[in-house]
């Protein structure tokens, strides 16, 4: 038998040396996963048996090699939902919860006006944004699209039974049947410049699908396509929200401003005060 406290302390030291950003958190999460509980319900005064210690050692070694924590435990929390994630799908980040929350508020605005909100989530990945909208605004009609075949399988799993209309396809030509009818359009597109490959965190660069990360020489190819699609899908006065890199707080909104099709083009910070997502309202 081995003490839990000693196990977690030793694992945290190893993860810190490996460059993991949150070593104590991850070490405790992995042990909770092995023991079938949550980190909040993990008493460190108890001991683990040899089989549990061996399973923990395997997971710590994989995290030490920078395999994402969410892949090791098989899930990721996002706002009020839990998503199944693994190889082949982008792991949802806490920063994107702010964009989803903005979308929830805008959908509720439409509902308060007496109409049923129509919401579209482009580049849905795991289905995180779409599932949040369907869960928090159950009256909304939610549509989602994903290009990657691998990610689409994960989205199918996460959105099963949610009522979300999930389709496989490209954001550039998605949902022609919804042209001019959408109230709220949300997207977490790829936005990393190809030249920034080496600067991307190892967990993302080695394990997230590159289709969900990189978007041309300046990182704006998908955002430019999104602007065109949003103008096609949204009804007059409809709104769009899109995540971008923290260094794109000027250039990403400029994609929308320069077309003359949008008003109220605004950039928003994340909880760390970094530029994170833009919003705009269609004005034909």
N, C-alpha and C positions, 0 to 999 in steps of 0.2 A: 504493500500500500504506500502511496505517495501523497504528501500534503498538497492540497490545491493551491494554497498561497505560494508555496515554493515553486510549483509548476508555473503559475502565472508570472511570478517575478522573473524566473529564468527565461521564459519565453519572451517577455517584454524586453529584456535586455538584448536578446538575439535579434528581435525585430527592429529595435532602435539602431543597432549596429548595421543592419541591412538597409537602413534608410526609410523604413516604413514611417509614415507621418504620424500615426496614432498608435504606437506600440502597446501601451497599457490597455487601451480600449480593445484593440484587435485580439490581444492575448486572452482577455477575459471573454470576448465574444466566441472565440474558438472553443474554449473549454465549456462554455454554456451549451454550445452546439453539440459537442461530444456527449454531454450529460443530459441532453434533451430538455433543457430549461432555457431561461432567458438570463441575460447578464444581470438584470435587476434582482433576480431571484437566485443568484449564485452565492451560497455561503462559502467563504474561502477557508473556514475552519475545518471543514470535512476533508476526507481523503478520497482518492480515486484508486481503483484496482489496476492491475497490470494491463489488462486489455484496454481500458479507458486511457491509461497513460500512453500506450503505444499508438492509439488512434490520434491522440492529441499531438504527439510528437510528429506524426506524419503531416498533420494539417499545419503545424507551426513551420515545418520545413518548407512546405509549399508556399506559405505566406512569406517566409524569409526569402524565397526566390521571386517574390513580388507577384505571385498569383493573386488576383483580387479577392478580398475578404468575401465579397458577395458571391463569387463563384464557389468558394469553399463551403459556405453555409447554404447556398442554393437559393437565396432570396435577398431582396432589397426592400427596405421600407421607403415609402414615398407618400408624403402627406398622411392620409388616413387609410392607405391600402398597403398590402404586402404583395410584391411581385416576384414571380419565379424568374431567375436569371441564370445565365451560364454562358459557355462558349458560343459565339455567334451573334450575341445581342449586346448592344450598348448598355452598360450599367447606369441606371438613372442616378443623377447627382442631386444633392440637397438644393443647389442653386436653382435648379429647374422648378422646384416647388413654388418659387415666387411667381414664375410665369404662369404655372397652372392655377395658382390662387387668383392672379389677375383675371384669367379666363373664367374662373368660377364666378367672380364678382360681376363680370360683364354679362355672363349668361343669366345671372339672377336679375340684372337690370332689365333685360329683355322680358323675362318672366313677369317682372313687376309691371311692365307696360301692358300686359295682357296677351302677349303672344308666346308661343312655344319656341324657345331658342333652338336654332340649328347651329351646331358646332362641328368644326372639322379640325382634326389633328393630323397634320402632315409629318412624315418621317416619324411615325409613332414608336418605332423600336420595340421595346417591351410592352408598349401600350400604357405607359405610366400616366401621361397627360389625359388620354382618352378615358381611362378607367377612373381617374380622379373626377373628371367632369360628370361622367355617368353616375358616380357614387354620390357626389355632393350636390348635383342638380339633377335628380332622377327624372324630372319632367322634360329635360332637354333631349333632343334627337342628336345623337353623337355619331360622327363618321370618322374613320381613321384609315390611313394608308401607309404601307411600308413596302419599300423596294426589295430589300434583301430577302431571299428565300429563307435563310437561316433565322433571321430575326422575326420573320413573319410567323414561323412556327411558335416562337415564344409569345408573340402577341396573341395568337389564337388561343394559347393556353391561358394567358392572363385575362383575356377579354371574354372567355366562354361564359355564357349566362348573363353577361352585363347588358345586353341589348345594343351594344355598339356595332354599327355596320362597318366591319373590317374588310378591306380590299388590299390586294397586292398590286403595286404599281409605282410609278414615278410621280413625284410632286409636280412636275412640269405639266403633266396632262391629266392629273387626277380629277375624278368626279365631274365629268362634263355634264352629267345630268343634274348637277346642283348649281350650275352657273346662275349667278345673280340672286341666290336664295339664302346664302349663309350669313348668319349674324356675327359669329365669333370664329376666327381662324387662328389656330395656334401651331407653332412649329419650333422644334429644337433641331435645326438642320446641322449638317457638318459645316464647320467654319474655321478649321485650322489651315493655314497656308502650308503648301507642300514643303516649302523651305524650312519650316519649323519642326520637321520630323524629330530631330534629335533632342529638342527641348521638351517634348511631350513626356509626361510621367510614364514610367516603365509599365505600370499596371494597365494604363490605357493603350500605349503604343503596342504592347505585346499581346494584349488580350481583347481589347475592344475592336470590333470590325473597322477596318480603315474606311469603308464606305460611310460610316457614321462620324468620322473624324475630319477627314481632309477634303478641301473644296477649292482646288485650283491654286494658282500662284499667289493670289492675295487673300485666299480664304473666303471670298465673297461670291463665288459662282452660284452656290445654292441659294443664297439670300437674294441674288438678282433674279433667279428663276422663281423664287417664292413671291417676290413683289408682283410679277406678272400674273402668277396663278391667283394670288389674293385679289387682285383687281378684277379678275374674271369671276371668281366664286362669290365674292361678297355682294350683298345687297347695298343700295345707297345708304351710307351711314354705318355700314358694318365695320367691325374692327379686327385688326390683326395684331398678334404679338409674336415676336421671334427672339430666341436667345442668340447671343453672339459672344465672341471672346472679349475678355476685359479690356483689350487694347483696341477694340473696334467701336468704342462708344461714339466716335464721330463718323467714321466711314460707313458703318452699317446703316444708321438712320439716313445718311446722305443718299443711299441707294433709293430710298422712298421719296425723299424730298425733291430730288432732281427731276422726277417724272411729272410733277405737277398734279398727280392724281390723289394726293393725300393731304389731310389736314391733321392737326394735333399730333404731329410726329414727335414722339417723346422718348428719351432714353431713361432707363431705370437702373438703379444700383442693386447689388445683392446685399446680403447682411454684413458683408465685410467692407462695404462701401466701394466696391468695384463695379464699373459699367458692366451690365449683364444682359439686359434685354430691351428691345425697342417695341413701341406700340404706335399704331397709327389708325386713323379713321378714313374710310373711303369717301371721297367727294368727287363724283364724276363731273 
